[in-house]
Amino acid sequence: MSEEGPEELQAGPGGAGEYPDADRAAVEDEPPPSARVPLSRERVIAAALAYIDDNGLPGLTMRRLGEQLGVEAMALYRYVPSKEDLLDAVVETLVADVRADDVVVDAPQDGWQDFLQRLAHGVRRMALAHPKAFPLVASRPAEAPWLRPPLRSLQVVETFLSGLLQEGFSDAAAIEAYRAYTSFLLGHLLLEVAVHGADVGPLDVLDDQTGEPGTARYPTVAKLREPLSEDRSAVEFEEALEALLDRLSITRNEHLDD
């Protein structure tokens, strides 16, 4: 795991305003997938994720996945018992990507704020790398029914909660932080991946549309159309994350005073 501080997390090209979009730059610099390897469960899962990245989730079928891998669909069932198992495995891969991110740490090293900032950026980088697959993290059944997306594994939640307890949070404050933190991440990132073509149901109305039918009836909207359409995702993510951490600091101190 990297030991760079919060300032270094924001270094890099891209983004807007005060916050360069280091997450997006890191995703865009990812190397291409490796060459073909013999069929295996790992290769089937990787191919499914690649298919979703290219075509979106709705079009994924075992037949189409088999065609992409150059085999009959029935051959895939040796490695994945069902499509449901395949989708669950894709989610596991996405969560594993977060844990493997060089920015993410397994325990606080420079305070709990730095610890949560690193995890948040790891989750965002995963979402930006796989925007069309990210909604799966929100919709697939978790290891336990009370786990909240996008922290979808017991191991990640254990790391999250134990890290906050180590930093002086009470049990109640850590639980409140977990709920607020997951709500922030999921809400922000679903909105962001929708802009990148993810199928997120009703949120698809946020996709930019050409033609702008009816804007003549709404002169204020028409006048502000350009600034409204600016991509300020990196800035908004940072500002909202900082506001959340300020709120959690107050919550932590309130529980310490009880």
N, C-alpha and C positions, 0 to 999 in steps of 0.2 A: 504494500500500500504506500502511496505517496505521502510525504510529510510536509508538502508545501502548504502555506497558510492561505487564509481566505482571499488575500489580495491576489495571489497567483492564480486562484481559481477563475478570476475574471480576466486574466491576460489573454490576448489572442485577437485574431481578426474577426470582423463581422459584427453584427448587432447595431444598436443605435443608441445615441445619447450617452449617458453616463456609464452604461454597462455594455462592454463588448460581449457579443454572444459567444462565449468560449464553448458552451455546450454544443451549439450548432457547428462551430468550426471543428471540434473534435470528431463529431459524427461524419462530417464531410471528408475528413482526412482518413477515414477507415479504409484499410486495404480491401481489394476485391476478394470474394470467396476463393478458397483454394480449388485446385483442379479436382476432377471427378475421382471418387474413391468407391470401393466396393459397397454394395447395398448393405445398410445396417440401420438400426433404429435411429442412431444419431443422424445419419444421412437423410433419412425420410423426414425427420423433424426439421432439419435444416432446409430441406427442399420445400416443405410446407410453409415455413416462415418466409422463404424467398418468394414463393408464389403469392402469398398474401401481400408482401411488400410491393410486388409488381402489379398485381391485379385486384387487390382488395379481398376481404374475407368472404363476401357473398358468393363469389364464383368458385371457391375451393371445393372440389369433390375428389374422392379417392380415384376416380377414373382420370381426371385431369392431372392429378398429382402423379399417377402412374405414367401417363404420357410424358410428363416432364422428366421423369426418371428413366424413361425408356423401358418400362416393364408393364405387365398387366396389373390392373388394380388389385386383383386377388393376391398378387405377390406381396403387397404391402402389409396384408393382415398378419403375416408372419412376424412383423416387427411392431405393428400397432394394432391392437385388437379391434378398434373401432375409430370412427372419426372423432367421437367425444374424447377418447383417450389421446388422440393426436393433438386436439386443441388444448387439452390440459398440459400436454408435454410442451407445446409451444409457449404457454404461459410460464412453465417452469424454466424454460430457456431464457425468457425475457427477464425473469427475476434473477436468474444466475448471472446474466449480463450486468445487472446492477451491482451485485456483490463482487464481481470481478473488476469493476471499474477502478482505475488507479486512484481516482479522487476519493472514493468511499473508504472509510476506515471501520474496523470492527469494534472499536471502543473509542471514547473521547480521548483525544491527545492534547488539544488546545482549547478545552472548554466545551460545554454542551452546545453552544450556538454554532461553533465551527463543525461539530459532529453532525448536527442536523442540516446545516448548509451543504455539507459534502454529500449526505444521503440524498437530499432534494435534487442536487445537480446530477447525481448518478441516475436517479429515476427519470429526470427530464431528458438526459442524453439518450437513455434507452427509448423513451417515447419518440424523440426526434429521429432516431435511427430506424424505428419501425412504427411510423405513425398509423399505418393501416392495421397493424396488429395490436396496437396498444389498447383499443377498446376491449379486447379479450381479457385483459388484466382486470377490467372493471366488471366483467360479466360472468367469467368462469367460476364454478364453485371453488371455494378455498379449502385448505387443509382442515380448517375448523370453521363452522358456519358463522362465528362471530368475528372472524378476521375481516378487516376492512381493506378494500383496494386503495391505492396500488401496492401496499405492502402485503403481498399475498402468500407469504410463507411463515411458518412458525419460527424458523431460524432468524429471519429478518426482524420479526416482531420481538423476539427474545433479545436480539442485539440492541434494538431501539430502546426497549423498556429498561434493560439492565444498564445501558449506558446512561440514561437519565437518572436512575436510582443512584448510580455511582457518583453523579454530579450533584447530589443533594435533593433531588425531587422526592417527595413522598409518593406512596403508592397512588393516592388519589390524584396528585398533580401529574404524575406520569401518564395515567390513564386519560386525563383530560387533554394532555399534550398529544397523545396518540390520536385521539379523535379529531382534534383541531388540525393536526398536521396532515393526516390522511385526507380530510375533507378539502383542505387547501390544495394539495397536490392533485387529487383526482379532478376537482373542478377546473383548475387552471389548465391542466394538461389535456383534458378532453376537449376543451375549447380550442387549444392550440393545434392538436392533431386534426381537428375538424377542418381547419384551414388548409391542412396538408393532404386533404382527400380522404381522411378516415371516414368510415361509415359509422356514425354515432347516432343514428336515428334522427330524432327531432332537431339535434344540433346541426344537421346538414344545412339548415336554413342560413347558417352563418357563412357558408361558402360564398365567395365573391361571385356575383353574377354579372354578365355583360348585358347591356341594353338598359338597365336600371328602369324598368317599367314603373310609371306612376310617380317618379320623383318630382315632376313639375307641380304636383299637388302639394308637395311638402318643401317649400322654399328653404327652410332652415336646414333640413337634411341635405338638400341639393348644394347649398352653399358650403356646408361642412364636409361634403363627400370626400374630398381629398385627405384631410387630416384624419377623418374617421377610418379610412382604409389603410392608414400607415401601419406597418408591422412593427409594433413596439413590444413584442412578446418578451424579449430578454429583459427590457426595462421593467415591465409590469411584473414579471416573475420575481425579480430581485426586490422590488419595492414591497410586493405582497409578502414575500418570505421574511424580509426584515420586520415588517409590521407584525407578522405572526410571532416571530421570535421575541419581540418586545412584549407582546401579550403574554407569552408563555413565561417570560421572566417575572412578570407581575404575579401570575398564577402560582409560580414556584414559591415566591416570597410570601404570598398570602397563606399558603399551606404551612410554611415554616413557622409563621407567627401563631398558628392555631394551637 
